[in-house]
Structures are given as C-alpha cells and as structure tokens.
Amino acid sequence: MNDLRLRLATEADLAALVRLRDDAARWMLARGVTGQWRPGELDEDHFRRVMADGEATAFVESTAGVGEGARTGLANVVTGGLFAAALFLTPVATMVPSQAATPALVAVGFLILAGSVREIDWADHTIAIPAFVTMLMMPFTYSITNGIGMGFITFVVLRLAAGRGREVPTAMYAVAAVFGFYYLMPALGLT
C-alpha cells in the first residue's frame, strides 16, 4: 500500500485560486454570461465550498496520482491548467442535465468498487467496518471528505476498542481528532 503523503495548500495558493476565479467571473460578465459568481464576493472558505473541493478530497486525488506514477508534479500542473481552462466551459456544462451523467457515474462507481473491494481484508473487523462506513457515508452525505472522515474516526475507535491502539499511526489519531472536531462544530455553535 502506498504511503499517504499529505500536501497542505498554503494561503497564497488559495488566494491565487480565488483571484483566478474572480478573473473568470469578470471574463464571463464582460461577455454577457450571467451566473452565480461576482468578482470579489467570495472568500477562501466560501470558495472551497462553491468549488466542492475540500482539503481531504485533494489529498485523496493527489495520492491516487502518486499511486499511478505521477511523482514529479507535472501531472498536477497539467491537471490544474485543464481545470483552469474548464472554468470557462461552465455555462456549457450546465446545459447537460444531471440525469444524462448518472449512468456514467454509476458505471465509474461500479468499476471502482469492483477493483477495490476485493482487496479489503474482510476478516479483520477493524479494517472492514471502517471501509464499509467510508463507502456508505460518501453517497449518504454527498461528500467524499465526510466519508473519509467517518472512516478515519471509525478506524481509530475500533482499533482502540480492540486493544490495538499502538498499531494506529500518530498522524491517524491527529486526522481523526480534527475530523471529530469538524463534526462537532455545529453542535458547539462554531459554524
């Protein structure tokens, strides 16, 4: 199994994305394309939610790329460039109804599950249950990030309950704690 390498985006990177989004909004407004975005109205946190790209999702995507051999960073540059170019095609994408994309998404989901589920050690409940919770929570919460977070928390809790807490890496405890706090924020009135 590949090691999970986390890459944290700096505030400068995020600010650059917001500026790029603002430039795209100005370009669209200048050409008479109306949409939900106006230049300068979104901060970084709101931008993350609008673009539907959480930090954990970026980590997963990056790890998948590294697992396929993209280690130099060129794949990230090409992907970023293609996404930047795709910003201008947003009005075209909104013309396709979501019902037309559903069969393709079901096929992709099936292929992912068919290849990955076989590799899960179903005999070890401290691995199988978190994997199941992760797969279950992603569609129910409409968020890959929430699914992964629940899987991390479940993994840590089950390993501790089974007396195998020393097998859990320290970083996994930290990530599970951060996700736990994230899920408690609404109850604490912090959102």
Buried (B, 14 or more C-beta within 10 A) or exposed (E): EEEBEEEEEEEEEBEEBBEBBBEBBBEBBEEEEEEEBEBEEBEEEEBBEEBEBBBBBBBBBBBEBBEEEBEEEEBBEEBEEEEBEEBEEBEEEEEEEEEEEEEEEEEEEEEEEEEEEEEBEEEEEBBBBBBBBBBEBBEEEEBBBBBBBBBBBBBBBBBBEEEEEEEBEEEBBEBBEBBBEBEEEEEEEEE
